[in-house]
């Protein structure tokens, strides 16, 4: 019997993963604001890794697409998100031909 994996890319799974990431950062001692910021960066990072994997890109090829040196691409691929801002990751996704949309909602009181 094979187990069914939840469909990826749905609003429901994205929302659940964002909340899980935020909770993880809070557990690590980040403030709620910092946790939300880091969770957004983590989601963008995962999207970049997915594209790299789907296209079979090497670090060199990714560097050429992004116009970044190998050292910067290596840092990115090794998850050093403290060295990059969310808007930079959004720019990388744009250069990879992906649209990024942001949903803004009110927090529950």
Backbone torsions as a table, in degrees:
resi	resn	phi	psi	omega
1	UNK	NA	130.6	178.4
2	UNK	-97.4	143.7	179.0
3	UNK	-87.1	143.4	178.3
4	UNK	-85.6	130.7	175.7
5	UNK	-92.7	144.4	177.5
6	UNK	-63.1	145.6	178.2
7	UNK	-63.2	135.0	178.8
8	UNK	-96.0	153.5	177.8
9	UNK	91.5	-2.1	178.2
10	UNK	-84.5	157.5	179.1
11	UNK	-60.7	-36.5	-178.1
12	UNK	-64.8	-47.4	-179.4
13	UNK	-68.7	-35.2	178.5
14	UNK	-65.9	-41.9	179.1
15	UNK	-64.8	-42.5	179.9
16	UNK	-64.8	-41.6	-179.4
17	UNK	-69.2	-34.3	177.8
18	UNK	-65.4	-43.5	179.0
19	UNK	-66.0	-38.7	178.6
20	UNK	-65.0	-42.0	179.4
21	UNK	-64.2	-43.3	179.5
22	UNK	-62.0	-42.8	179.2
23	UNK	-62.0	-40.2	178.6
24	UNK	-60.7	-46.4	-179.5
25	UNK	-65.4	-36.8	176.5
26	UNK	-64.1	-40.7	177.6
27	UNK	-62.4	-27.8	178.8
28	UNK	-83.4	0.5	175.7
29	UNK	100.5	4.5	176.9
30	UNK	-74.2	149.6	174.6
31	UNK	-68.1	162.7	177.9
32	UNK	-56.2	-39.7	178.8
33	UNK	-65.6	-47.1	178.3
34	UNK	-63.1	-37.2	-180.0
35	UNK	-62.6	-43.6	178.0
36	UNK	-63.6	-42.1	-179.8
37	UNK	-62.5	-46.0	-179.2
38	UNK	-68.8	-33.6	177.8
39	UNK	-65.3	-38.6	176.8
40	UNK	-62.9	-46.6	178.7
41	UNK	-60.2	-40.3	-179.9
42	UNK	-63.6	-41.0	178.2
43	UNK	-64.0	-42.0	178.2
44	UNK	-64.1	-41.7	179.3
45	UNK	-61.5	-45.7	179.4
46	UNK	-61.5	-38.8	178.1
47	UNK	-62.7	-40.8	178.1
48	UNK	-64.3	-46.5	179.4
49	UNK	-60.6	-38.7	179.1
50	UNK	-62.3	-43.5	179.3
51	UNK	-64.5	-44.5	179.2
52	UNK	-58.0	-45.6	-179.5
53	UNK	-66.3	-46.4	-179.1
54	UNK	-61.1	-38.4	-177.7
55	UNK	-89.5	-8.4	-178.9
56	UNK	65.6	36.0	-177.1
57	UNK	-76.8	140.0	171.2
58	UNK	-86.0	166.4	177.3
59	UNK	-59.7	-39.1	178.9
60	UNK	-63.3	-45.1	179.3
61	UNK	-64.0	-41.5	178.2
62	UNK	-62.3	-42.5	177.8
63	UNK	-59.9	-38.9	178.3
64	UNK	-66.1	-41.8	179.2
65	UNK	-64.7	-43.6	-176.7
66	UNK	-83.5	-13.7	-177.3
67	UNK	69.6	33.7	-177.4
68	UNK	-119.7	149.7	178.8
69	UNK	-69.6	159.2	-178.1
70	UNK	-54.7	-38.7	-178.4
71	UNK	-61.3	-41.0	179.8
72	UNK	-69.2	-40.9	178.8
73	UNK	-65.1	-40.2	178.2
74	UNK	-61.4	-43.1	177.4
75	UNK	-60.4	-43.4	179.3
76	UNK	-62.1	-50.6	-177.0
77	UNK	-66.8	-21.8	177.5
78	UNK	-92.4	8.7	172.2
79	UNK	78.5	21.8	179.6
80	UNK	-81.3	70.0	-175.0
81	UNK	-71.8	-16.0	177.4
82	UNK	-67.8	-14.7	-178.5
83	UNK	-94.5	0.7	-174.3
84	UNK	-137.4	146.8	178.6
85	UNK	-95.2	159.0	179.7
86	UNK	-58.4	-40.8	-178.9
87	UNK	-66.5	-28.2	175.2
88	UNK	-68.2	-42.9	178.0
89	UNK	-63.5	-38.0	176.2
90	UNK	-62.5	-41.3	176.7
91	UNK	-61.6	-40.1	177.4
92	UNK	-62.0	-43.7	178.9
93	UNK	-62.8	-38.5	176.5
94	UNK	-61.0	-44.3	179.4
95	UNK	-65.7	-24.2	176.5
96	UNK	-86.9	2.4	175.9
97	UNK	82.3	28.5	-177.9
98	UNK	-117.0	136.0	174.3
99	UNK	-86.5	141.3	177.6
100	UNK	-114.7	129.7	175.3
101	UNK	-119.8	148.3	-177.1
102	UNK	-121.0	133.2	177.9
103	UNK	-109.3	126.3	179.9
104	UNK	-110.7	125.5	179.6
105	UNK	-134.7	159.5	175.4
106	UNK	-78.8	141.7	174.7
107	UNK	-75.4	149.5	174.8
108	UNK	-68.0	140.4	-178.2
109	UNK	-74.4	NA	NA
